Structures are given as structure tokens and as C-alpha cells.
Amino acid sequence: MSMCKRPAFLSAACDNGWELDPNTRECFKFGNEKKTWNGSRAACQKLGGDLATVKSPDEQMYIYNRVRRITGSRGCWIGASDTTTENIWKGVDGSPIIYTDWGQDEPNNLYAADNCASISLGPSPNQGRWNDQNCTLMFPYVCRKSVSDLIPSSRTMTASTLTAITKEVETPEDKDYSDYDHLPPTTMAWESPCGYMLEPIHFEEFCYEINDLLATWQDARTRCQRDGGDLLSITTKNEQLYIEGRLKSRMLRNYWIGANDHGTEGRWKWSNGDPYFYFNWDSGRNYTFI
């Protein structure tokens, strides 16, 4: 038995290529192309948004979960800088930033020109936290815009993200149907954030699937990957409590999750690459199931 996890599909509330944060109801776009901080901001503005100013711990985790798999870069630009006054950090709209997540000993203005904020991606104790960097460095970036800022545009929906139902057609008694040779059904369609997953569970920005088939850990992971996800990673206490609540009503005892120490004995990691900051081991035991 196992549990799979993968990000929910892009929301129809955002333009193509943008993704909805279900907590803030804001749209984000993650640019993999490397640009300077100013170049990144210009790219975001061209798309109707701006560099993303991070406003809460939940938003920080949401953004980091999206950018942490970027390779070949030690940082990712976000919308904060102190270019106007040293050590007075402001968002791209000019207002002082309220929430910060600086890494240890940051910001340090190490080279006397580190005036732009990034999220650290490279392997370091500060991975996933903020660092001040020289604004001319070439990093990927995160854009942000409000749902209310969106300009209506055409969209192409893929079959895997749509679910359709057939609605019965009402036939009032006072209407004449003598000229009808058939009554065509009315079809309604909506975007399903979990697509074609069987009995999906949708929590925050992720979709989960419970699989009661007996399998080895590796076979269970292969099945999850085939559906575009991986074995379950649990990165917060809220996620742990939610999963526990969903499993309590089931009769089976143990479900594989993605924690493993395959590389080095005793050094645990998540199979999907999530940072291994949160864990909830049973007292005295290290098992890869819940």
C-alpha cells in the first residue's frame, strides 16, 4: 500500500503558464531563463505582473516547493531590494517588506553591492532561505500578479485536466416539442486540479492518491511516477495531520511514503527532492511507511 503526491494542475483562474497559490489566491509564474534582477523584473512586467514579493511563511514554502528543483543556479530572484537605502529592504511596489526569511548571517552585503534578494537554491545550510546578492547576477526568477489583474484571454485546456458531465435537459410541459426529432444533451466542463487521478485528495496546492495494492517501495514509487508524481513527502505538521485524518478511516495499517536513506545509511531524504526538514518518526523506529 502506498500514497502518491504531485502538484495540482494549473488553475483556470490564472493565465496560461501561471499557477494559482490556493492560500493567497495570487498567480505566480516561475521563469527558468536566467536574467539579472532588473531583467527578471522587466520580464515579469511584460507579462502583466512583477517580481514576487513573499508575504508569509506559507507563501515562502509554496514558492520554494516550486523552485527547489531548478538546477545549475544557486539562487532565484524575488521582489525585494535595498537599492534605495542600504539595509532598508522594500518590495517592488516601494513599500517596506513585512515578512522576511533571511538565512543565517544574511543579509550581509558581502561584496558591498548585494542589493537584491534571492532564495538560495544551492546545497548550503541556508538552502530555501533568503540571501542578498549582486543584482547583476544571472538567476531564474518568480513573477506574481493578482487574479484581479488578469486580462481575459483564450486558453487551451488539455484533456487530462478536464472533467465533463452530461446534464439532463428539462422539458417544461407548456412548451411545444413537435418539431424536435432529438434533444441534444447539455455538457458542462470544469478544470479538475487533480486531473485523471482515481479518488484524488486535494489539499492546498497538492493532489494525493491512496493506493491499496500491495507493492514493494520501489514498485509503489514507479506507479506514482507513472502518474506524474512521486511517493508521498510530508513537509509540514499541517500536512501530516491532514494525511493522518484521511487514513484513519481505512482498515489497512501501513502505507509507503517517500522517505529513504538509500544513498547513505541514516541520512534520510524524500524521494521527490523535497527538503527533509519535517519528520514524525514513531518513538525508536525509522520506517518508510505511515
N, C-alpha and C positions, 0 to 999 in steps of 0.2 A: 504494500500500500504506500502511496506517496501523495505529495502535494506539489503542484506546479504553480509558478508565478511568472507573470510577464506584465509589462506596461500596458495600460489601456490604450485603445486606438485614439488617434487624433479626434478632437471634438468638432462637431459641425458648428459650434459657436465661434470658432476661430477660422481665419482664412487658411487656405491650403498651405501646408508647410509650417503652420503654427500649432502649438499644443496648449490645451487648457489646463491650468492648475485648478483642480476641483476645490481646493481650500480657499483660494483668493478670488477665483473666477476671473483671473487675468490670463492673457495669452502670451506665450513665450515661443521664441524661435532660437534654435541652437545652431550657430554658424560654425562649421568645421574649417572653413577657409581662414587662414591666419592673416591678421591685419594688425596695424598699430591700434592703440586705444582710440585715437581720433578717427582712424579709418573704419574701425568697428562701429563707432557711433554713427558715422555717416551712412554706413550700410544699413543699420537699423532704421535710421530716419528715412532713408529712401523707401523702406517698406512700411512706413507709417507709424513706426514705433521709436524706441530709443534704447540705449544700453540699459540692461536690467538693474534697477536698484533693489537690493534684497531688504525686505522689511520685517522678517520674522524668522525664528528658528525653523518652523515648518517649511517656509519658503526656501531657506538655505538648504535644507535636506532635499527638498524637491528638485532644486536646480543641480545640486551635486550628484544626485542619483542619475541625472541625465548626462552630465559632462564627464563623469569619472572614468568612462571607458575610452575617452579620447586619448590616443597615443601620439607620441612624438612631440609633446608640448608639456612644459612644466607649469603652465598656468592658463587661465581662461578669464578674459576681461569681463568685469561687471561695471555697473554705472555709479562709481564713486571716485572722487579725486580730491586732492588738496592743492590744485594748481593755483588757486587764487591766493590762499593764505596757508603757509606751511603748517601742517598738523591740524588744520580745521577742515575736516572731511565733509564734503557735500555730495548730494545726489546730482544727477544730470539736470534736474529742474532747478538747481541752485539752492535748495533747502538743505539744512543740516541733516545728516543721516542719524536716525534714531537707533536702529539696530546695527550691531557690528558683530563679526565673528573672527577677529584677528587671531592669527596663530601666535604661538609663544614668541615673545620678544618682537612682535610686529605691532604697528608699523615702525620700521627703524630707519627709513630714509638712508639705506646703506651707502648708496653712491651719490647722495646729495641731489638726486634728480628722480627719486622714486615717488612719483606723484599720482599714480593711478593704481586702483585696486584690482586685484585678480583673485580668483580661487585657485589655490595650489593643487596641482594635479600630480606632480612627480612624487616618487617614493621619498617621503620625509615625515618627521613627526607632526608636521603641520598640514599634511595632506587633507584636503577637503575644507580647509580654513582659509582666511584671507591673508594676502601678502601685498605690500606696496611694491610696485615695480616701475621701472623706467617706461614711460608712456610710448616710447618708440619701438619697444619690443614687439615681435610678431606673435600674437596669440589667437586662438579661436575666441569666440565671444557669445554672449547671451543677450538677445533682444527681448523687449517687453512692450506690450500695449494692452489697453483696456478693451474689453469686449465692446463697450460703447463707442470706441474709436474705429471700429471696423467699418470698412466700406463694402456694401454688398457686392459680391462677385460670383461668377459661375464656379461651380465645383464639380469635380469628377469623383464619384464615390466608387470604390471597388466592391465587388460582390461580397468579399469576405467581411466587410464592415457593415453590411446592411442586413436587416431582418425585415421580412414582409409578411403581412397577414391579409386575408381576404375578408372583407366586411360584408355582412348581409345587406341587401338593398331593401329598404322599406317600400311597401306598395300601399299607399292610402286608399281606402275604399272609394273615396269620392273622385278618383282620377280614372280617366278612360285609357285602358291599355290595349284596345282593339287593334291599334296599328303596330304594336310591338311584336316582333317574331322571336325576340330573346331579350333578356335583361342582363347586360354585362355586369360582372362584379366590380366593386369599387376596391381598389388596392391602396393601402396606406403603407408607407415605409419610413423607417427611422434608423438612425445610426446606433448600433449596439456597441458600447465601449469594449466589450469582450468578444465581439465577432462570433465565430462559429464554435467556441468552446462549449463543451457539454456541461450543463448545470454550472455555469460560471458564478463565482462570487466576486463582486465588485466592491473594493474598499479603497477609498481615497483614489490615488492615480494608478492602482494596480488591479489586475484580474488574477483570480486564483481558481484552481481546479483540483478537486479531490478525486483521486483515483484509487478505487478499492481492489484493483487487480494485484495479485502477489507478484513481486518482481525483486530482483537484486537492486542495489543502489544505482549501479551503472545503467541497467536497463530502464529503471524508472527515470533517470536523468535523460536518457536518449529519447524517451517518449515525450518528455516535457520540451526538449529542444526541437523535436519534430513539429510541435505546435507553436513554435516561435518564442518559447520561454525557457525556463530552467527550473531545477528543483527549488523549492521554497527557501528564500532567505528572510530572516526576521531581523529588522534593523532598529526597531523601537519597541518600547514596552506596550504602547497602544496597539501595535500590530500583533504582538504576542497575545495580548488579551483578546483581541478580535478573533484570531485563529483558534484559540482555546475555546471560545464560545461557540464557534462553528463546529468543532469536533466533539463537543460534549454529548451531543445527541446521537452520535454514531456508536455502534456496538464494537467496532474494531479498535484495537488498542494502540498500535504503533504505525506511524507514517514517516517515510523517509523525508528528510529535508536536505538542503544543500551544503550543510557544514561538513568539512572533511579536513584531514591532515595528511593527504596523500603525498604532498611534496616533502614535508619534514615532520616526523613524529612529534606530536604535541603542539605543533604550530597550526592552529585551526584557521580556516578561511571559508568563505562562501563560494560555491561553485560558479555563480554568475558574476563574481568580481566585486560584489558589494563590500564596503569596508566592514571588518569584523569588530565593531565597537560594542555591540549589544549581544549578550548571550544569557541563557537562562538554564544552565545545567542543573539536572537533578543532583541532590547532595551526594558527592562522592562518585558520580558517574559521568562519563563522557560518551554519549551515544549520539548517532546521527539521525535519530528519529524523535518524534514527539508523541 
